[in-house]
Structures are given as C-alpha cells and as structure tokens.
Amino acid sequence: MIRAVPNVAAMASYALADLGDTSAVSLAQNESAHPPSPAARAAGARAIETAALYPDPDWRDLRRAIAAVHPVAADDILCGAGSMELIGALIRAFAGPGDTVLGSQYGYLFVATAAEQAGAAYVTAPEPELRVCVDGLLSRVDATTRLVFLCNPGNPTGTRIANAEIVQLRDALPKDVLLVVDQAYGEFDEQDHAPIFALVGRGDTIVTRTFSKAYALAGLRVGWGAFPPAIGAEVRKLLNPNNISGASQAMATAAMADQTHMARIVGETAALRDTTAERLRAAGYDLPVSHANFLLIRFADAATAARADAALRAAGLILRGMGGYGLTDALRATIGPPEAMDRMCATLEGLPR
Ligand SMILES: Cc1ncc(COP(=O)(O)O)c(C=O)c1O
C-alpha cells in the first residue's frame, strides 16, 4: 500500500464553495462584482504577446507598484499565487509537528488547512459577539505557539478591530511568535493602516494582502505580503519559482497603479453592502456591521438557514454555508450586482424568520 505522510493522510481537503448550477449567480466566494481596471485589462492583453517567456521570478514591476502606494519597501515584499500561497508557505516555514498555529474562532479557515499540511496543530481563541478578542488570543498562547493569525476585517464575520488593538497584541506577544495580519479585505476598511505596516519593521510581523477582492482580479491569483527580510528569505524558499504568470503580474501592476478605479469600486461595493444590510435588518434579520465585500446573515437556527439557502438557490443565487466555521445558523453573501442583491433581499423578505 502506498501511503501519504501521516498528517496528509489524516487531513481533509479544504472545503471550497458548492457553486451548484452554473447559470446561478455566485455570491459565495467574495469576488468583485465589478470588472478590473481598464488599464489592467490593457496590460494583460499586451502581456499575452510574451506568453512564450517565463515571467519575472522577482515580480520587480509589481513590487515597485505596490511600494509606490503602501508604506512598505519593495525589497520587503513577496508575491504569491494568491495570498493563500503566502499563508501556506509561511506556516510550512515556521511550524511543524509539535508546534501550534493560533487563530481566532472565525478566522480564515484555510489557515487550519495549511497548519494540517505542515503537521502543526491549529487552535483558536473565542470571538465573543463575532469580533476578534485580543485578550482571548493572548490567553491561548503557550510554549508551542509559533504563529498567530489575525484576519482584519474578519472573514466570514466582516467585523474589524481597531488597528491600535493589533499593535497592543503585538506588544504583548512573545517576540519569538510571528504575528500574521491578514488584510485580504483591508481596502474596505477605512482605518489608517500605516501602524500595521510599521509593525513589519520589528522583525516579527507580516502583513498579507490580495488582488482578489478590491482589485477584482481573483482569477489571476495574485497576493502579496510585507515580510521582515529574515522571515521573507525563509518563506521565499518554499514558493515555486515563477509562481505568478506574466499576464497576472502585468495586470496586478497596472491595477495597483489605478487607485482611482479601485477606490471607486470599493466605494460602490460598500454603499450597496450597507443599503442591503439595512434592508435585511428592517426585515428582521441579524447581521453584524461589515467592513468587507460581504455580509454575514444570521438566521433563527440551522434549519431556518438551510431553508433560506434552498430558497435562494431556487431563486438562482448561491450563498456560502458557514457550517465549517460552526456558524450553521448563518449564510455569507458576497456583495454582487445590484439586481442580485435586490433578488436576495426580496427572497429573504418572503421567508418566515
Ligand atoms: C481572509 C482571507 N485571506 C486570504 C484569502 C485568500 O485570497 P487569495 O488567495 O485569493 O489572495 C481570502 C480569500 O477569500 C480570505 O478571505
């Protein structure tokens, strides 16, 4: 019998969204409802002409474009095939059997999968009222803790904590524990993020971001992170060489340079998110205030959520069940086109609560 190594044989695959019927509108993966920047699309068309060549393995133009916008040195940036690749490589580089990766109760579930891939344990701290609790995280740190993951704003809650609280968490964590601040939805959070990027200079903190949400480039698989040089050098060994295609790099570079487009589609998404949330609250639904491109809708119980899911699917809308997070009474809805949001609200308004 040919066997995988024990931790791989024992683990389950990462649970992807059930997208069902392809004619339905997917509100299940927090993708952008808007097209990417026209400049990005033009850059992609040009880059296709050089598809016979391997891409820049050092992502030089892309790193320069990111550093022109964010308070991060281009040399401290690593780029991944989605921020997922960076999260996985970080965990494999710094945690293994006997080590623990600490996350928050409703933290991004891929972190649990990546910890299992590395043979490390994944533990979580409770999130009272669907909000990350810094004291709770600190109380779960022990001698085995290697990395702490904090997603702000959170997925699937959409809630956020003040960046000042993250700075306090970093100050209170042991210096040999890495803190990873996952800002996949950071562009939707109007807080000043300079204090979070400044933590990278301490040598023990990483900030990750993605082009998949605010930049509307999920299909290109581009993420980036600000890494202290010594940490980045280790992570880099685990990234596949030439990990991001030339077209993806060219499009992400142009998208980063077009902050006007990004800010416009983030603003429109946030406005539609807030009016949709208000409409659902007026209909009697419970939703935490979201600082991301999705809403978490709470139902009376798991059976009510399942009935709502079925009704929404019948109406051609696919939301994401939250059972994996222990939130069986909830569905998560990406902010999609206005017509889909209207259809979602109308369907939910017609159901018994
Ligand atoms: C919190 C969070 N982090 C990271 C990611 C990974 O995004 P990507 O690999 O597309 O950059 C996601 C994707 O949904 C996410 O929700």
The ligand as an SDF file (V2000), in Angstrom:
LIG
                    3D

 16 16  0  0  0  0  0  0  0  0999 V2000
   -9.3650   36.3330    4.8470 C   0  0  0  0  0  0  0  0  0  0  0  0
   -8.8150   35.8320    3.5830 C   0  0  0  0  0  0  0  0  0  0  0  0
   -7.4950   35.7020    3.4720 N   0  0  0  0  0  0  0  0  0  0  0  0
   -6.9310   35.2580    2.3440 C   0  0  0  0  0  0  0  0  0  0  0  0
   -7.7190   34.8950    1.2610 C   0  0  0  0  0  0  0  0  0  0  0  0
   -7.0180   34.3260    0.0630 C   0  0  0  0  0  0  0  0  0  0  0  0
   -7.1990   35.1130   -1.0260 O   0  0  0  0  0  0  0  0  0  0  0  0
   -6.2970   34.9090   -2.3190 P   0  0  0  0  0  0  0  0  0  0  0  0
   -5.5690   33.6020   -2.2080 O   0  0  0  0  0  0  0  0  0  0  0  0
   -7.2690   34.9500   -3.4440 O   0  0  0  0  0  0  0  0  0  0  0  0
   -5.3440   36.0660   -2.3080 O   0  0  0  0  0  0  0  0  0  0  0  0
   -9.0940   35.0030    1.3360 C   0  0  0  0  0  0  0  0  0  0  0  0
   -9.9480   34.5960    0.2070 C   0  0  0  0  0  0  0  0  0  0  0  0
  -11.1300   34.5940    0.2270 O   0  0  0  0  0  0  0  0  0  0  0  0
   -9.6560   35.4860    2.5320 C   0  0  0  0  0  0  0  0  0  0  0  0
  -10.9860   35.6150    2.6700 O   0  0  0  0  0  0  0  0  0  0  0  0
  1  2  1  0
  2  3  1  0
  2 15  2  0
  3  4  2  0
  4  5  1  0
  5  6  1  0
  5 12  2  0
  6  7  1  0
  7  8  1  0
  8  9  2  0
  8 10  1  0
  8 11  1  0
 12 13  1  0
 12 15  1  0
 13 14  2  0
 15 16  1  0
M  END
$$$$
